[in-house]
């Protein structure tokens, strides 16, 4: 049986933190399958979320430690995904 992998968005992590049972179950299944994937941008956004309590922040850090974290350059290896750097043309123009 093949495993379907997802790249989890910040909002899903926030719903999980707020106690949404559907997201708690979903992320729990992903963790069990070793397919809990987030981007480095999601990690930064989630840990920088301004609604954390001190205890909640620690729990969120523990949750993030269970994730496979993809750096921005890792996205280049996803077939069919076009990665665009909005600053590249600006750099080329200024030389």
Backbone as a chain_set.jsonl record, in Angstrom:
{"seq": "XXXXXXXXXXXXXXXXXXXXXXXXXXXXXXXXXXXXXXXXXXXXXXXXXXXXXXXXXXXXXXXXXXXXXXXXXXXXXXXXXXXXXXXXXXXXXXX", "coords": {"N": [[0.841, -1.179, 0.0], [0.634, 2.148, -0.916], [1.8, 5.258, 0.429], [0.178, 8.291, 0.81], [1.425, 11.476, 0.54], [1.528, 14.642, 2.157], [2.001, 18.163, 2.176], [1.942, 20.063, 4.847], [0.098, 22.899, 5.757], [0.427, 26.045, 7.522], [-2.023, 26.891, 8.682], [-3.395, 24.487, 9.162], [-1.848, 23.402, 11.191], [-2.351, 25.294, 13.159], [-5.126, 24.916, 13.539], [-4.981, 22.349, 14.59], [-3.618, 22.906, 16.984], [-5.56, 24.419, 18.248], [-7.363, 22.495, 18.879], [-8.962, 21.121, 17.015], [-10.545, 18.236, 16.211], [-10.561, 16.756, 13.823], [-8.226, 17.618, 12.529], [-6.339, 16.912, 14.429], [-6.549, 14.108, 14.372], [-5.851, 13.682, 11.682], [-3.174, 14.71, 11.474], [-2.012, 13.087, 13.392], [-2.202, 10.576, 12.127], [-0.515, 11.07, 9.935], [1.94, 11.419, 11.246], [2.274, 8.866, 12.31], [2.698, 7.474, 9.947], [5.076, 8.451, 9.152], [5.023, 10.636, 7.456], [4.633, 13.319, 7.893], [4.886, 16.328, 6.79], [6.307, 19.521, 6.455], [7.024, 22.867, 5.344], [9.976, 24.893, 5.677], [9.15, 27.481, 5.842], [6.563, 27.252, 6.864], [7.19, 26.258, 9.392], [8.489, 28.509, 10.514], [6.392, 30.411, 10.41], [4.458, 29.146, 12.031], [5.719, 28.769, 14.549], [6.136, 31.399, 15.095], [3.644, 32.376, 15.49], [1.31, 34.524, 17.005], [-0.451, 33.78, 19.043], [0.299, 31.884, 20.857], [0.473, 30.293, 24.049], [2.763, 30.121, 26.821], [3.018, 27.356, 27.605], [1.668, 26.143, 25.482], [3.311, 26.887, 23.357], [5.603, 25.362, 23.848], [4.54, 22.787, 23.459], [3.929, 22.993, 20.77], [6.467, 23.264, 19.657], [7.427, 20.705, 20.202], [5.7, 19.226, 18.573], [6.494, 20.127, 16.02], [9.043, 19.057, 15.938], [8.545, 16.473, 15.165], [8.11, 16.56, 12.507], [8.936, 16.261, 9.001], [11.017, 18.5, 7.585], [11.009, 20.66, 4.925], [13.28, 22.464, 3.057], [13.373, 25.542, 1.194], [14.762, 25.179, -1.244], [14.428, 22.443, -1.589], [12.0, 22.125, -2.819], [12.447, 22.266, -5.498], [12.857, 19.74, -6.446], [10.405, 18.541, -6.836], [8.407, 17.016, -9.067], [6.849, 18.611, -11.781], [6.261, 20.913, -10.395], [6.621, 24.304, -10.498], [9.06, 26.4, -9.437], [9.363, 29.662, -8.507], [11.396, 32.45, -8.293], [10.795, 35.537, -7.222], [12.568, 37.612, -7.147], [14.597, 37.115, -8.862], [14.553, 38.095, -11.573], [14.805, 40.782, -11.042], [17.392, 40.861, -9.993], [18.824, 40.064, -12.246], [18.382, 42.244, -13.896], [19.702, 44.29, -12.6], [22.185, 43.383, -12.567]], "CA": [[0.0, 0.0, 0.0], [1.444, 3.36, -0.979], [1.452, 6.319, 1.369], [-0.046, 9.602, 0.214], [2.12, 12.471, 1.343], [0.994, 15.989, 2.131], [2.802, 19.247, 2.733], [0.957, 20.664, 5.738], [0.093, 24.357, 5.832], [0.398, 26.638, 8.859], [-3.386, 26.92, 9.231], [-3.731, 23.15, 9.675], [-1.166, 23.288, 12.49], [-3.079, 26.15, 14.107], [-6.372, 24.207, 13.876], [-4.549, 21.252, 15.476], [-3.307, 23.52, 18.277], [-6.817, 24.884, 18.853], [-8.138, 21.337, 19.309], [-9.822, 20.549, 15.98], [-10.346, 16.789, 16.249], [-10.247, 16.236, 12.496], [-6.812, 17.863, 12.235], [-5.559, 16.103, 15.375], [-6.526, 12.748, 13.816], [-5.127, 13.721, 10.408], [-1.739, 14.852, 11.731], [-1.61, 11.868, 14.094], [-1.99, 9.542, 11.109], [0.687, 11.414, 9.17], [3.103, 11.143, 12.096], [2.409, 7.407, 12.373], [3.183, 7.011, 8.644], [6.33, 9.169, 8.886], [4.806, 11.503, 6.3], [4.234, 14.636, 8.4], [5.802, 17.206, 6.066], [6.048, 20.959, 6.439], [8.134, 23.642, 4.795], [10.662, 25.753, 6.65], [8.32, 28.679, 5.977], [5.483, 26.897, 7.789], [7.788, 26.195, 10.736], [8.705, 29.883, 10.971], [5.086, 31.033, 10.646], [3.767, 28.494, 13.143], [6.376, 29.083, 15.825], [6.02, 32.839, 15.287], [2.224, 32.71, 15.679], [1.208, 35.37, 18.198], [-1.487, 33.31, 19.975], [0.838, 30.824, 21.714], [0.73, 30.443, 25.478], [4.076, 29.494, 27.054], [2.894, 25.897, 27.562], [1.291, 25.794, 24.118], [4.484, 27.052, 22.502], [6.454, 24.179, 24.055], [3.881, 21.658, 22.797], [4.059, 23.209, 19.322], [7.852, 22.926, 19.307], [7.512, 19.242, 20.209], [5.004, 18.763, 17.377], [7.336, 20.447, 14.871], [10.178, 18.132, 15.944], [8.109, 15.224, 14.535], [7.875, 16.813, 11.082], [9.991, 16.338, 7.995], [11.003, 19.911, 7.206], [11.552, 20.9, 3.599], [13.821, 23.789, 2.791], [12.834, 26.093, -0.048], [15.438, 24.545, -2.379], [13.921, 21.084, -1.749], [10.825, 22.146, -3.686], [12.888, 22.132, -6.886], [12.842, 18.325, -6.801], [9.042, 18.045, -6.985], [8.065, 16.974, -10.489], [5.684, 19.379, -12.199], [6.13, 22.139, -9.61], [7.492, 25.378, -10.957], [9.502, 27.26, -8.35], [9.662, 30.976, -9.068], [12.017, 33.414, -7.404], [10.346, 36.832, -7.733], [13.664, 38.573, -7.149], [15.595, 36.716, -9.853], [14.546, 39.042, -12.69], [15.321, 42.055, -10.521], [18.84, 40.693, -9.904], [19.352, 40.03, -13.607], [18.301, 43.601, -14.444], [20.69, 45.162, -11.944], [23.403, 42.783, -12.938]], "C": [[0.886, 1.242, 0.0], [0.906, 4.405, 0.004], [1.284, 7.615, 0.59], [0.612, 10.626, 1.125], [1.515, 13.848, 1.115], [2.047, 16.952, 2.658], [1.82, 20.096, 3.531], [1.176, 22.174, 5.85], [0.004, 24.827, 7.286], [-1.003, 26.588, 9.471], [-3.797, 25.568, 9.797], [-3.081, 22.94, 11.039], [-1.865, 24.131, 13.551], [-4.399, 25.491, 14.508], [-6.078, 23.051, 14.836], [-4.33, 21.791, 16.891], [-4.574, 23.958, 19.002], [-7.758, 23.739, 19.195], [-9.091, 20.762, 18.288], [-9.553, 19.048, 15.871], [-9.974, 16.221, 14.887], [-8.781, 16.465, 12.142], [-5.909, 17.102, 13.196], [-5.432, 14.667, 14.851], [-5.676, 12.692, 12.548], [-3.617, 13.787, 10.637], [-1.218, 13.632, 12.485], [-1.339, 10.72, 13.131], [-0.741, 9.813, 10.286], [1.955, 11.104, 9.963], [3.343, 9.634, 12.157], [2.984, 6.836, 11.079], [4.525, 7.645, 8.269], [6.206, 10.053, 7.65], [4.237, 12.864, 6.711], [5.254, 15.63, 7.858], [5.35, 18.658, 6.155], [7.24, 21.647, 5.776], [8.784, 24.442, 5.92], [9.86, 27.033, 6.883], [7.157, 28.431, 6.94], [6.016, 26.827, 9.214], [7.958, 27.597, 11.306], [7.377, 30.555, 11.302], [4.419, 30.466, 11.895], [4.411, 28.838, 14.481], [6.335, 30.578, 16.126], [4.596, 33.32, 15.498], [2.05, 33.436, 17.004], [0.165, 34.929, 19.222], [-0.988, 32.193, 20.904], [0.819, 31.237, 23.182], [2.119, 29.841, 25.706], [4.031, 27.966, 26.98], [2.556, 25.428, 26.145], [2.463, 25.888, 23.163], [5.41, 25.844, 22.622], [5.861, 22.95, 23.369], [4.014, 21.777, 21.282], [5.482, 22.907, 18.857], [8.035, 21.418, 19.261], [6.832, 18.651, 18.979], [5.879, 18.963, 16.145], [8.53, 19.496, 14.785], [9.83, 16.794, 15.277], [7.967, 15.349, 13.019], [9.148, 16.647, 10.26], [9.931, 17.763, 7.465], [11.729, 20.086, 5.881], [12.043, 22.332, 3.488], [13.286, 24.266, 1.451], [13.474, 25.432, -1.26], [14.939, 23.129, -2.627], [12.718, 21.03, -2.683], [11.202, 21.967, -5.152], [12.842, 20.683, -7.354], [11.45, 17.741, -7.0], [8.637, 18.159, -8.45], [6.782, 17.761, -10.763], [5.47, 20.669, -11.426], [7.121, 23.161, -10.125], [7.8, 26.288, -9.777], [9.956, 28.574, -8.956], [10.263, 31.855, -7.985], [11.646, 34.801, -7.92], [11.462, 37.868, -7.81], [14.703, 38.273, -8.218], [15.675, 37.696, -11.021], [15.092, 40.392, -12.261], [16.849, 41.999, -10.439], [19.485, 40.725, -11.271], [19.389, 41.437, -14.205], [19.36, 44.525, -13.864], [22.113, 44.618, -12.077], [24.415, 42.384, -12.059]], "O": [[1.787, 1.365, 0.829], [-0.275, 4.419, 0.349], [2.152, 7.989, -0.198], [0.382, 10.637, 2.334], [1.053, 14.169, 0.02], [2.881, 16.586, 3.486], [0.966, 20.771, 2.956], [2.3, 22.646, 6.017], [-0.441, 24.087, 8.163], [-1.15, 26.275, 10.652], [-4.484, 25.514, 10.817], [-3.693, 22.366, 11.939], [-1.959, 23.724, 14.709], [-4.761, 25.502, 15.685], [-6.834, 22.808, 15.776], [-4.797, 21.206, 17.869], [-4.651, 23.877, 20.227], [-8.837, 23.97, 19.742], [-9.965, 19.975, 18.654], [-8.459, 18.638, 15.485], [-9.158, 15.302, 14.801], [-8.155, 15.606, 11.523], [-4.816, 16.687, 12.81], [-4.35, 14.082, 14.88], [-4.881, 11.77, 12.363], [-2.867, 13.004, 10.055], [-0.096, 13.189, 12.24], [-0.369, 9.98, 13.293], [0.011, 8.889, 9.973], [2.927, 10.587, 9.412], [4.484, 9.18, 12.068], [3.684, 5.824, 11.109], [5.046, 7.397, 7.182], [7.161, 10.203, 6.888], [3.465, 13.477, 5.975], [6.353, 15.761, 8.399], [4.178, 18.979, 5.958], [8.324, 21.073, 5.666], [8.193, 24.634, 6.983], [9.884, 27.601, 7.975], [6.809, 29.302, 7.737], [5.357, 27.291, 10.145], [7.608, 27.844, 12.46], [7.243, 31.193, 12.347], [3.882, 31.211, 12.715], [3.712, 29.163, 15.44], [6.481, 30.983, 17.279], [4.354, 34.515, 15.667], [2.591, 33.003, 18.021], [-0.076, 35.652, 20.189], [-1.776, 31.621, 21.657], [1.112, 32.384, 23.518], [2.606, 29.109, 24.845], [4.901, 27.349, 26.366], [3.099, 24.431, 25.671], [2.599, 25.064, 22.258], [5.939, 25.359, 21.622], [6.59, 22.161, 22.768], [4.193, 20.774, 20.591], [5.676, 22.353, 17.775], [8.721, 20.903, 18.378], [7.327, 17.682, 18.403], [5.991, 18.062, 15.313], [8.982, 19.165, 13.689], [10.73, 16.06, 14.868], [7.732, 14.357, 12.329], [10.263, 16.855, 10.739], [8.898, 18.187, 6.948], [12.894, 19.715, 5.732], [11.318, 23.283, 3.784], [12.795, 23.461, 0.658], [12.771, 25.147, -2.229], [15.012, 22.646, -3.757], [12.447, 19.987, -3.279], [10.367, 21.562, -5.961], [12.792, 20.433, -8.558], [11.325, 16.555, -7.304], [8.537, 19.257, -8.998], [5.773, 17.599, -10.076], [4.58, 21.447, -11.769], [8.323, 22.903, -10.178], [6.894, 26.878, -9.188], [10.833, 28.597, -9.82], [9.707, 31.986, -6.895], [12.143, 35.206, -8.971], [11.309, 38.894, -8.473], [15.596, 39.085, -8.459], [16.774, 38.086, -11.415], [15.768, 41.069, -13.036], [17.525, 42.972, -10.774], [20.545, 41.322, -11.458], [20.319, 41.78, -14.935], [19.855, 45.426, -14.542], [23.093, 45.287, -11.751], [25.444, 41.868, -12.496]]}, "num_chains": 1, "name": "protein.A"}
